Amino acid sequence: DAKTTQPPSMDCAEGRAANLPCNHSTISGNEYVYWYRQIHSQGPQYIIHGLKNNETNEMASLIITEDRKSSTLILPHATLRDTAVYYCIVRVIRGSQGNLIFGKGTKLSVKP
Amino acid sequence: DSGVTQTPKHLITATGQRVTLRCSPRSGDLSVYWYQQSLDQGLQFLIQYYNGEERAKGNILERFSAQQFPDLHSELNLSSLELGDSALYFCASSGQGNFYGYTFGSGTRLTVV
């Protein structure tokens, strides 16, 4: 699976939008972009995923560039509880196979 | 509650010992994955089982083994434990096609002394 590049850390003020970038310049046409987060030693939590269209759910929005070489996860109104490590992962969905390979992620600190 | 149950939550054992970690996947999920997270290594994929069969292997040591039983629960066996095996061990499960990714349990914290 393709690898991703994320900044190691970011700060965000509470109530403001948090925009977390991810580069995946070698992504293949059949690879999806997934975002997970891990709040202090808890199990990672699925946030959102997409192939090429922008996606939105109750947690976040995912913006994927037209060339699919990068994406941005947007938390529209960050709260202190959004402080976590955010992982951007690209993967092929292979039916019963395939696994998530985690990188180092971005440590997001939401400050009052 | 994610629906993935891991037991025990905490485990303290001595070097050289053997332990078994247990995972019950979310209802209906056929795939189980094991991950190790130590302070300096991040989340490392260990192994995947699908409906009782091994499907993918990652950075799993030969001292470690796993299996998935007919009721779909899985066990991760760690033997000849070393201090460096101290880590959080996560189990995750996914359903057919795993389109929506994995659901993770809350982990087992293993401390080897």
Interface residues (C-beta under 8 A of the other chain):
Chain A: Y34 Y36 Q38 S41 Q42 G43 P44 Q45 Y46 H49 Y87 I93 G95 S96 Q97 G98 N99 L100 I101 F102 G103 K104 G105
Chain B: S2 V4 L30 S31 Y33 Y35 G42 L43 Q44 F45 Q48 Y50 N51 R55 A56 G58 L88 F90 A92 Q96 G97 N98 F99 Y100 G101 Y102 T103 F104 G105 S106 G107 R109
